Amino acid sequence: MIDYSPLWETMARRGVSQYQLLKAGIDNKTLDALKKNENITMLTLEKLCGIVGCGPSDVVRFIE
């Protein structure tokens, strides 16, 4: 299972808001997918890492 809770934790630590993600080009549909632990593209993952200033492991984890 894909889990994006590391993203929300990383954003809180770094003081990044959902509004900042929206302003940087992450759309509402993508934010909704992240909240529901649905699939996102690798391009979106790369964009999130750039915006938040982190690596993929700070955004997503896999749970069996």
Buried (B, 14 or more C-beta within 10 A) or exposed (E): EEEBEBBBEBBEEEEBEBEBBEEEEBEEEBEEBBEEBEEBEEEBBEBBBEBBEBEEEBBBBEEE
